[in-house]
């Protein structure tokens, strides 16, 4: 960064300085180091990266697309010959390309909706928790009321009003799942508020928004990242559930959820139509869960 | 050593301060009608057992009492009344003119912020000091509290430092704005004994160097005896005795102080059969007796003790006590012998 800091940064290169003593370069490097020690999490991260790369790249290089029917190749089983590695669906579309598109959509919905819910949830929860008193009561009762709105009718009303749009799914799921994180964050903020470093900062003259941004939110990063990682699979399942009900993505576009839904109707005659997307859905969800678990352990700056 | 004559410059004057809370068990009077002066540059020790109100007293000075606490009386810093002051005005004083070192260095530093950022916070809030200058000043401050390799420590997180090191950081943080008064709430209780001694000598050095008045709250009489000029003994939210340190230890005038001293095991005397202790327990703060709160445990108890709280009177120059008993003490020592 600036001048006086460069010196100690160079030190680990000289022999005799222990690498641990020089390793002050940041919280995130330490988190990574601890995460790397957790095999399941690393395996999950690697698998997730592979799936992500595959679903981004494969559709670009495949000779097939996800929407053009081929009526001479209906519901073929997976085979090495003929180019359809994972077979075709009842309209003769390449299943591999469709599943990759499904992964794209499911991951996009999962990440975008989780991001929305984290942004709303953290600001809402931290403000309510830090403000306390009447503001807290009002904000959290609002959350309670929104909690009691049934999800499926809410989505149906949205689709009736705005039509079946992909962004609507982001919005609907995000609008519901921020409630959980707001509650968690508020609870955590209440306990952080009691910690002495908040008093110490108050004595230093830090107030209101600056206190929340500088002292409360950084301490929430751990649980928020963990929660977000664990929320992504929930959101993906939510989307799968909506697609299963026919409220999700619009055909011919597919999500993993809608592919599974289509697959169930053919599961006796063509089981691969169910099994292939289901395996990808399960793999993605497991990966996020393991990654979230590992992050939870790695993000606590207090140990090792 | 002992401040004999009362110094002229008294920046902090507390008069009739009471702090009370409403709780499920009823009203809790944590601090009751306390008068307290802090003279410029003095080292004032406040001793008392847990629940005697000493921490509440410190917190109330900086406006850190719990939101539902009720405060009465007056806390004046220079010519400004701090009690009931709005946050913006209070912030001009706290951290800046009066600052505080907290009890537990493990929880008083934000675990997610680098040391440098936490130390410079006061400067950035109060003085609008530039980042570069603030950093330079913070490094100097860390060096003055004897932290080696300060520039590197600035980049570290609290968990990378030991307990004693963290408490030094807290002290550096509290002193960086060159406050006139430093409040320290049991700053060494969470540390082991050798580190405790280092921290105490650091306090003394810093006071000698900067002229900052230090108010040290502790339950450790030994620590007070070493470092303080003047001592206040608190019990159940009241001041029991107040005296220059030598007078207090040589000639305690309050039975409670005497009992406390007798409870310290001595290394130079034959080991007693049992370690002496004060019989009974401190009164329930939710239902304090109308008279002297120490009366039920006191060897010199008289009828008047249960009826009226004795006022704090100056028994000899600079030596104040709140006790109805007029004669000499010494019953305890006689009994122990």
Interface residues (C-beta under 8 A of the other chain):
Chain A: X2 X4 X5 X7 X8 X24 X25 X27 X132 X133 X195 X196 X197 X199 X200 X201 X202 X203 X204 X205 X206 X207 X214 X215 X218 X219 X221 X301 X302
Chain B: X62 X64 X67 X87 X91 X92 X94 X95 X96 X99 X100 X102 X103 X104 X107 X108 X109 X110 X111 X112 X113 X118 X121 X122 X125 X126 X132 X135 X139 X149 X151 X152 X154 X155 X156 X157 X159 X160 X170 X173
